[in-house]
């Protein structure tokens, strides 16, 4: 993958710490030659993001809370000042009230439904609106999703509904932006122990289940997601848009428990 993103400038949103999927992608994109800009959500995360940014010679273009349209505008204005254009955006952002990532979906409150969909789905469209203006010669938009969009998963609840909407929005955005040579794709990552994932009930069980039942008999790493992201962001994937690429050790093809799997 060496050099496939040379000369490309990309914004990576959703870095919280060195376990974040955004970190796996930012590192891999940098290694492939891209220049990187990063955002952070709130002061507490700024303290974690700045040293990570320094490791990649990345620009920190400011605080961005996607519930605030003005803060998204601000970040894209900073990117325009910095580079005058933009080649890719990686959106690694999701949120739901932890209390509703356990138990039954049917008990979801309207308030948390609205918040989860706004942060985990609409924000990608909000970002696409701003990115379109800066991608004058085409570009690539990438978001992160999970298999809980396609099938029921324990505890994933409203996030499954939000990810289903996010995956549909990938297809609609791809169709809208294709004539401007802007490609829109998602990676459906297998479960990885991150800050966001720790909010999901019984997450350890989900990790073990995937490890025992995925065709590759293991889970995936943020570096593996990062390298697949580089492919989607690069000209190697110039014919690919509207796609949901599963980077999940093959778990999505499995229809039944591996009879050799130990009990969890
Ligand atoms: P993470 O906690 O490292 O990242 C989540 C990020 O979302 C954080 O940086 C947080 O600041 C950001 N965020 C939340 N609310 C925000 C808001 N209002 N404004 C701006 N940013 C906000 O966890 P992660 O697992 O790396 O999550 C990244 C993406 O990957 C998410 O979309 C998640 O759903 C997806 N994903 C994760 C897994 C997994 O198992 N970890 C699997 C598939 C998909």
Boltz pocket constraint, residues with backbone or C-beta under 6 A from the ligand:
constraints:
  - pocket:
      binder: B
      contacts: [[A, 13], [A, 14], [A, 15], [A, 16], [A, 17], [A, 19], [A, 20], [A, 21], [A, 22], [A, 40], [A, 41], [A, 45], [A, 64], [A, 65], [A, 66], [A, 67], [A, 91], [A, 92], [A, 93], [A, 94], [A, 95], [A, 119], [A, 144], [A, 145], [A, 146], [A, 147], [A, 187], [A, 188], [A, 189], [A, 190], [A, 191], [A, 192], [A, 193], [A, 194], [A, 195], [A, 196], [A, 197]]
      max_distance: 6.0
